[in-house]
Amino acid sequence: MELTLLGTGAPEGLPRPSCPCAVCARARGPWARAATALLVDDALLLDLTPGAVFAAARAGHSLSAVRQVLLTHPHDGPAVELPPTLPPAGRVPDGQVLTLISGHRVRAVPMDAPGTGYEVGSPDGERLLYLPPGAAPAGLDGRAERPYDLVVCDVVGRPDAVARLRAVGAVGPATEVIAVHLDHDAPPGAALDRLLAAAGARAVPDGTTLAVGEYPVVPDVPRRVLVTGGARSGKSLEAERRLETFPEVVYVATGGRRGGDPEWAARVALHRERRPGAWRTEETCELVGLLAAEGPPLLIDCLSLWLTDAMDRVDAWEDVRWREGGETALRTRIAELVAAVRGTRRQVVLVTNEVGSGVVPATPAGRRFRDELGRLNAAVAAECEEVLLVVAGQAVVVRG
């Protein structure tokens, strides 16, 4: 089965008309995207968008052989003129199956938002799933019979759609996931590629043709990632976004609870609200055991609070205690953590702080913490396939 993406952008396209934002300003040339539309084996058109005939011609295809046009979502705005060679556009009721004269079978998949997803099976048995913008499958009960060969969906806007499909086995290790409906909320250029690669997905230019069922180019998801940055730089949000497409994640909060501190409680509540509901939280600094155990991905936030706890345990804040065994005890505890990061079989994203780029702390204890955190960050970074530095909400790739 052959799939041609006539467009890969949001319903209004990218750039949006008259939008002054930075992403739209940069969306020119190869970064411009028409509204998403899919052409399957020159016989089936999923979503009718302006300029579909010319888009197909630019991709080396013709719409003259199309026997069915199906819409996935309400098309607002002025009516799109139907080319005279195309049949009328329609929608298949949820759960119903449509068999085309070409031998393709199309099943309508119910969504949790206005619109319809379509599962398309070829006469040779390949299967693809296409979802409308801003929607995820609804009512996924039980395990899928087998994974799809290709999933085309709104990865940036609805990462939980991929998580739901992974949870039931509809997206497997060999499933190619293509991000479409890309809007100006998606980062541009290499930042988009990095974000999608963390989800095991990728974006392609308009006009790309894919052979469904061939060995896909599935991005390698880094197993260990360190995200560092200053206060309020966006590092925690960057770390969380890297795991949004996974059905189960253990969020390890090393800060614990602080009774009677309303500011800390507000911080914790903010983090909880933006995390997916299916994530499980562990409030602990015992990281070695978690890293050694089998299980879903870990998000550890953060190493600076872990180090604070580790220094508390060995009384490393006092100069005398530091000289009389505190330093050795702390080095041992850090070495155990670094070895656990090296040996873990789980996917793990670690968050830490950069504290050595500002004012020099006024106290020996403060300077000691600054120095030890710098050493800890360097040791953990050496064990990670990818290291990101977040500055002003923008992630800079240091390694990977």
RASULSUL-V719168 format. One record per residue. RES is the residue in one small letter. PSI is psi as a letter, one per 20 degrees, with the letter a starting at -180 (* if undefined). OMEGA is omega in whole degrees, -180 to 180 (NA if undefined). D_CENTER is the distance of its C-alpha to the mean C-alpha in whole Angstrom. Layout:
BEGIN
res->RES psi->PSI omega->OMEGA d_center->D_CENTER
res->RES psi->PSI omega->OMEGA d_center->D_CENTER
END
This chain:
BEGIN
res->m psi->p omega->-178 d_center->27
res->e psi->p omega->-178 d_center->26
res->l psi->p omega->175 d_center->23
res->t psi->p omega->179 d_center->23
res->l psi->o omega->-179 d_center->21
res->l psi->h omega->175 d_center->23
res->g psi->q omega->-179 d_center->21
res->t psi->j omega->-175 d_center->17
res->g psi->r omega->176 d_center->17
res->a psi->r omega->-179 d_center->17
res->p psi->h omega->177 d_center->21
res->e psi->i omega->-178 d_center->22
res->g psi->r omega->177 d_center->21
res->l psi->o omega->7 d_center->20
res->p psi->q omega->174 d_center->22
res->r psi->q omega->179 d_center->23
res->p psi->p omega->175 d_center->27
res->s psi->j omega->179 d_center->28
res->c psi->p omega->-176 d_center->25
res->p psi->j omega->-173 d_center->26
res->c psi->r omega->-175 d_center->22
res->a psi->h omega->-180 d_center->21
res->v psi->g omega->179 d_center->19
res->c psi->h omega->179 d_center->21
res->a psi->h omega->-179 d_center->24
res->r psi->i omega->-175 d_center->22
res->a psi->m omega->179 d_center->21
res->r psi->q omega->178 d_center->24
res->g psi->c omega->-177 d_center->25
res->p psi->i omega->-180 d_center->22
res->w psi->i omega->176 d_center->20
res->a psi->q omega->-178 d_center->21
res->r psi->p omega->173 d_center->20
res->a psi->r omega->178 d_center->22
res->a psi->q omega->-173 d_center->21
res->t psi->p omega->173 d_center->19
res->a psi->q omega->-176 d_center->22
res->l psi->p omega->176 d_center->22
res->l psi->o omega->-176 d_center->26
res->v psi->o omega->176 d_center->26
res->d psi->k omega->180 d_center->29
res->d psi->j omega->-176 d_center->31
res->a psi->h omega->-175 d_center->32
res->l psi->p omega->177 d_center->29
res->l psi->p omega->178 d_center->27
res->l psi->o omega->-176 d_center->24
res->d psi->p omega->179 d_center->25
res->l psi->o omega->-176 d_center->27
res->t psi->q omega->178 d_center->27
res->p psi->p omega->177 d_center->29
res->g psi->k omega->-177 d_center->30
res->a psi->h omega->-179 d_center->29
res->v psi->g omega->-180 d_center->32
res->f psi->h omega->178 d_center->32
res->a psi->g omega->178 d_center->28
res->a psi->g omega->180 d_center->29
res->a psi->g omega->178 d_center->32
res->r psi->h omega->179 d_center->30
res->a psi->j omega->179 d_center->28
res->g psi->k omega->-179 d_center->32
res->h psi->r omega->176 d_center->32
res->s psi->q omega->177 d_center->34
res->l psi->j omega->-175 d_center->33
res->s psi->h omega->-178 d_center->37
res->a psi->j omega->-178 d_center->36
res->v psi->p omega->-179 d_center->34
res->r psi->i omega->-179 d_center->35
res->q psi->p omega->175 d_center->32
res->v psi->p omega->-179 d_center->30
res->l psi->q omega->179 d_center->28
res->l psi->q omega->-179 d_center->26
res->t psi->h omega->-175 d_center->23
res->h psi->q omega->178 d_center->23
res->p psi->p omega->-179 d_center->26
res->h psi->n omega->-180 d_center->26
res->d psi->r omega->178 d_center->28
res->g psi->a omega->-179 d_center->30
res->p psi->q omega->-179 d_center->33
res->a psi->q omega->177 d_center->33
res->v psi->p omega->-179 d_center->32
res->e psi->p omega->-178 d_center->35
res->l psi->o omega->177 d_center->36
res->p psi->q omega->-173 d_center->37
res->p psi->h omega->-178 d_center->40
res->t psi->i omega->-175 d_center->39
res->l psi->q omega->174 d_center->36
res->p psi->r omega->179 d_center->37
res->p psi->q omega->179 d_center->36
res->a psi->q omega->180 d_center->32
res->g psi->a omega->178 d_center->32
res->r psi->q omega->178 d_center->29
res->v psi->p omega->178 d_center->30
res->p psi->q omega->-179 d_center->30
res->d psi->p omega->177 d_center->27
res->g psi->i omega->-178 d_center->28
res->q psi->q omega->-180 d_center->31
res->v psi->p omega->178 d_center->31
res->l psi->p omega->178 d_center->32
res->t psi->p omega->-179 d_center->34
res->l psi->q omega->178 d_center->34
res->i psi->h omega->178 d_center->37
res->s psi->i omega->-179 d_center->35
res->g psi->i omega->178 d_center->34
res->h psi->q omega->175 d_center->31
res->r psi->p omega->-177 d_center->30
res->v psi->p omega->177 d_center->28
res->r psi->p omega->180 d_center->27
res->a psi->p omega->-178 d_center->25
res->v psi->p omega->-180 d_center->22
res->p psi->q omega->-178 d_center->23
res->m psi->r omega->176 d_center->20
res->d psi->j omega->178 d_center->19
res->a psi->r omega->180 d_center->20
res->p psi->p omega->180 d_center->23
res->g psi->r omega->-178 d_center->22
res->t psi->p omega->172 d_center->22
res->g psi->q omega->-179 d_center->20
res->y psi->p omega->171 d_center->22
res->e psi->p omega->-177 d_center->22
res->v psi->p omega->176 d_center->24
res->g psi->p omega->-179 d_center->26
res->s psi->r omega->176 d_center->29
res->p psi->h omega->-179 d_center->32
res->d psi->i omega->174 d_center->31
res->g psi->i omega->177 d_center->29
res->e psi->q omega->-178 d_center->25
res->r psi->p omega->173 d_center->23
res->l psi->q omega->177 d_center->20
res->l psi->p omega->179 d_center->18
res->y psi->p omega->-178 d_center->18
res->l psi->q omega->-180 d_center->16
res->p psi->r omega->-179 d_center->17
res->p psi->q omega->174 d_center->16
res->g psi->k omega->-176 d_center->15
res->a psi->q omega->176 d_center->15
res->a psi->q omega->-180 d_center->14
res->p psi->q omega->178 d_center->17
res->a psi->q omega->174 d_center->20
res->g psi->k omega->177 d_center->22
res->l psi->o omega->-179 d_center->20
res->d psi->p omega->178 d_center->23
res->g psi->r omega->-178 d_center->24
res->r psi->q omega->174 d_center->22
res->a psi->q omega->179 d_center->22
res->e psi->g omega->176 d_center->25
res->r psi->q omega->-179 d_center->23
res->p psi->q omega->172 d_center->19
res->y psi->q omega->173 d_center->19
res->d psi->h omega->-177 d_center->19
res->l psi->p omega->174 d_center->17
res->v psi->p omega->-180 d_center->14
res->v psi->o omega->-172 d_center->14
res->c psi->r omega->-179 d_center->12
res->d psi->m omega->-175 d_center->10
res->v psi->g omega->-177 d_center->7
res->v psi->g omega->-177 d_center->7
res->g psi->h omega->-178 d_center->10
res->r psi->m omega->179 d_center->9
res->p psi->h omega->180 d_center->6
res->d psi->i omega->175 d_center->9
res->a psi->g omega->177 d_center->11
res->v psi->h omega->179 d_center->9
res->a psi->g omega->179 d_center->9
res->r psi->g omega->180 d_center->13
res->l psi->h omega->177 d_center->14
res->r psi->h omega->-176 d_center->13
res->a psi->h omega->-178 d_center->15
res->v psi->j omega->178 d_center->18
res->g psi->j omega->178 d_center->18
res->a psi->h omega->170 d_center->17
res->v psi->o omega->-179 d_center->14
res->g psi->a omega->-178 d_center->15
res->p psi->h omega->-178 d_center->15
res->a psi->j omega->179 d_center->17
res->t psi->p omega->176 d_center->15
res->e psi->p omega->-179 d_center->14
res->v psi->p omega->-179 d_center->11
res->i psi->p omega->179 d_center->12
res->a psi->p omega->177 d_center->10
res->v psi->a omega->-176 d_center->13
res->h psi->k omega->-176 d_center->15
res->l psi->p omega->-175 d_center->13
res->d psi->a omega->-177 d_center->15
res->h psi->j omega->171 d_center->16
res->d psi->i omega->176 d_center->13
res->a psi->p omega->178 d_center->11
res->p psi->q omega->-177 d_center->12
res->p psi->q omega->168 d_center->14
res->g psi->c omega->-175 d_center->15
res->a psi->h omega->179 d_center->14
res->a psi->h omega->176 d_center->12
res->l psi->g omega->179 d_center->10
res->d psi->g omega->-180 d_center->10
res->r psi->g omega->-180 d_center->9
res->l psi->g omega->-179 d_center->6
res->l psi->h omega->179 d_center->5
res->a psi->h omega->178 d_center->7
res->a psi->h omega->179 d_center->6
res->a psi->j omega->-176 d_center->4
res->g psi->k omega->-177 d_center->8
res->a psi->r omega->176 d_center->8
res->r psi->r omega->174 d_center->10
res->a psi->q omega->179 d_center->12
res->v psi->q omega->179 d_center->16
res->p psi->q omega->172 d_center->19
res->d psi->q omega->178 d_center->21
res->g psi->i omega->-180 d_center->24
res->t psi->p omega->175 d_center->22
res->t psi->p omega->-179 d_center->23
res->l psi->q omega->174 d_center->22
res->a psi->o omega->-177 d_center->24
res->v psi->p omega->178 d_center->22
res->g psi->i omega->174 d_center->23
res->e psi->r omega->-179 d_center->24
res->y psi->o omega->-174 d_center->22
res->p psi->q omega->173 d_center->18
res->v psi->n omega->-179 d_center->17
res->v psi->p omega->-178 d_center->14
res->p psi->q omega->175 d_center->12
res->d psi->p omega->178 d_center->13
res->v psi->o omega->-180 d_center->10
res->p psi->p omega->-178 d_center->12
res->r psi->h omega->-180 d_center->14
res->r psi->p omega->-178 d_center->15
res->v psi->p omega->173 d_center->14
res->l psi->p omega->178 d_center->16
res->v psi->o omega->-178 d_center->15
res->t psi->r omega->-180 d_center->18
res->g psi->r omega->180 d_center->20
res->g psi->a omega->179 d_center->23
res->a psi->p omega->178 d_center->23
res->r psi->k omega->180 d_center->21
res->s psi->i omega->-176 d_center->19
res->g psi->j omega->-176 d_center->16
res->k psi->h omega->179 d_center->15
res->s psi->g omega->178 d_center->14
res->l psi->g omega->177 d_center->12
res->e psi->g omega->180 d_center->10
res->a psi->g omega->-179 d_center->10
res->e psi->h omega->-178 d_center->9
res->r psi->h omega->-179 d_center->6
res->r psi->i omega->-176 d_center->5
res->l psi->j omega->-176 d_center->6
res->e psi->h omega->-177 d_center->5
res->t psi->j omega->179 d_center->5
res->f psi->p omega->-172 d_center->8
res->p psi->h omega->-179 d_center->12
res->e psi->p omega->180 d_center->13
res->v psi->p omega->173 d_center->13
res->v psi->o omega->179 d_center->16
res->y psi->o omega->-178 d_center->16
res->v psi->o omega->180 d_center->19
res->a psi->o omega->-177 d_center->21
res->t psi->i omega->-178 d_center->24
res->g psi->h omega->180 d_center->25
res->g psi->a omega->179 d_center->27
res->r psi->q omega->177 d_center->29
res->r psi->n omega->-177 d_center->31
res->g psi->p omega->177 d_center->34
res->g psi->j omega->179 d_center->36
res->d psi->n omega->-176 d_center->33
res->p psi->h omega->180 d_center->32
res->e psi->g omega->179 d_center->30
res->w psi->g omega->179 d_center->28
res->a psi->h omega->178 d_center->27
res->a psi->h omega->177 d_center->26
res->r psi->g omega->-179 d_center->23
res->v psi->g omega->180 d_center->22
res->a psi->h omega->179 d_center->22
res->l psi->g omega->179 d_center->20
res->h psi->g omega->-178 d_center->17
res->r psi->g omega->-176 d_center->18
res->e psi->h omega->-175 d_center->18
res->r psi->i omega->178 d_center->14
res->r psi->q omega->177 d_center->13
res->p psi->q omega->-177 d_center->12
res->g psi->h omega->-178 d_center->16
res->a psi->i omega->-180 d_center->15
res->w psi->q omega->178 d_center->15
res->r psi->p omega->-177 d_center->18
res->t psi->p omega->172 d_center->20
res->e psi->p omega->178 d_center->22
res->e psi->n omega->-175 d_center->24
res->t psi->q omega->171 d_center->26
res->c psi->j omega->178 d_center->26
res->e psi->m omega->-173 d_center->27
res->l psi->h omega->-174 d_center->24
res->v psi->g omega->-180 d_center->26
res->g psi->g omega->178 d_center->27
res->l psi->g omega->-180 d_center->23
res->l psi->h omega->-179 d_center->22
res->a psi->h omega->-176 d_center->25
res->a psi->q omega->172 d_center->24
res->e psi->q omega->178 d_center->22
res->g psi->a omega->-179 d_center->19
res->p psi->r omega->-180 d_center->16
res->p psi->q omega->177 d_center->13
res->l psi->p omega->168 d_center->15
res->l psi->o omega->-176 d_center->14
res->i psi->o omega->-176 d_center->17
res->d psi->o omega->9 d_center->18
res->c psi->r omega->-178 d_center->20
res->l psi->h omega->-180 d_center->23
res->s psi->h omega->176 d_center->25
res->l psi->h omega->175 d_center->26
res->w psi->g omega->-180 d_center->26
res->l psi->h omega->176 d_center->29
res->t psi->g omega->178 d_center->31
res->d psi->g omega->-180 d_center->31
res->a psi->h omega->179 d_center->32
res->m psi->h omega->175 d_center->35
res->d psi->g omega->-174 d_center->36
res->r psi->h omega->-178 d_center->37
res->v psi->j omega->180 d_center->39
res->d psi->l omega->-175 d_center->40
res->a psi->j omega->-178 d_center->39
res->w psi->h omega->-178 d_center->40
res->e psi->p omega->-176 d_center->43
res->d psi->g omega->-178 d_center->45
res->v psi->g omega->180 d_center->48
res->r psi->h omega->178 d_center->45
res->w psi->g omega->-179 d_center->43
res->r psi->h omega->-173 d_center->46
res->e psi->k omega->174 d_center->47
res->g psi->i omega->-180 d_center->44
res->g psi->g omega->180 d_center->41
res->e psi->g omega->180 d_center->40
res->t psi->g omega->-180 d_center->40
res->a psi->g omega->179 d_center->39
res->l psi->g omega->178 d_center->36
res->r psi->h omega->179 d_center->35
res->t psi->g omega->-179 d_center->35
res->r psi->g omega->178 d_center->33
res->i psi->g omega->180 d_center->30
res->a psi->h omega->178 d_center->31
res->e psi->g omega->179 d_center->30
res->l psi->g omega->-179 d_center->27
res->v psi->g omega->178 d_center->26
res->a psi->h omega->178 d_center->28
res->a psi->h omega->176 d_center->25
res->v psi->g omega->179 d_center->22
res->r psi->h omega->-173 d_center->24
res->g psi->i omega->-175 d_center->25
res->t psi->q omega->175 d_center->22
res->r psi->i omega->-180 d_center->20
res->r psi->q omega->169 d_center->17
res->q psi->p omega->-175 d_center->14
res->v psi->p omega->173 d_center->14
res->v psi->p omega->-178 d_center->13
res->l psi->p omega->179 d_center->16
res->v psi->p omega->176 d_center->17
res->t psi->r omega->-178 d_center->20
res->n psi->q omega->169 d_center->22
res->e psi->o omega->-176 d_center->24
res->v psi->j omega->-175 d_center->28
res->g psi->j omega->-175 d_center->30
res->s psi->j omega->-177 d_center->30
res->g psi->c omega->-178 d_center->32
res->v psi->p omega->176 d_center->35
res->v psi->p omega->-180 d_center->37
res->p psi->q omega->-174 d_center->37
res->a psi->i omega->-175 d_center->41
res->t psi->q omega->175 d_center->41
res->p psi->h omega->180 d_center->42
res->a psi->g omega->178 d_center->39
res->g psi->g omega->179 d_center->37
res->r psi->h omega->179 d_center->37
res->r psi->g omega->179 d_center->37
res->f psi->g omega->178 d_center->33
res->r psi->g omega->-178 d_center->32
res->d psi->g omega->-178 d_center->33
res->e psi->h omega->178 d_center->32
res->l psi->h omega->176 d_center->29
res->g psi->g omega->178 d_center->29
res->r psi->g omega->179 d_center->30
res->l psi->g omega->179 d_center->27
res->n psi->g omega->-179 d_center->24
res->a psi->g omega->-179 d_center->26
res->a psi->g omega->179 d_center->27
res->v psi->g omega->179 d_center->23
res->a psi->h omega->180 d_center->22
res->a psi->h omega->-179 d_center->24
res->e psi->j omega->-175 d_center->22
res->c psi->q omega->177 d_center->19
res->e psi->h omega->-178 d_center->17
res->e psi->p omega->177 d_center->15
res->v psi->p omega->-179 d_center->17
res->l psi->p omega->173 d_center->15
res->l psi->p omega->-178 d_center->18
res->v psi->p omega->-180 d_center->17
res->v psi->p omega->179 d_center->20
res->a psi->k omega->178 d_center->20
res->g psi->i omega->-179 d_center->16
res->q psi->p omega->-178 d_center->16
res->a psi->p omega->177 d_center->14
res->v psi->p omega->-178 d_center->17
res->v psi->o omega->177 d_center->16
res->v psi->h omega->176 d_center->19
res->r psi->q omega->176 d_center->19
res->g psi->* omega->NA d_center->17
END
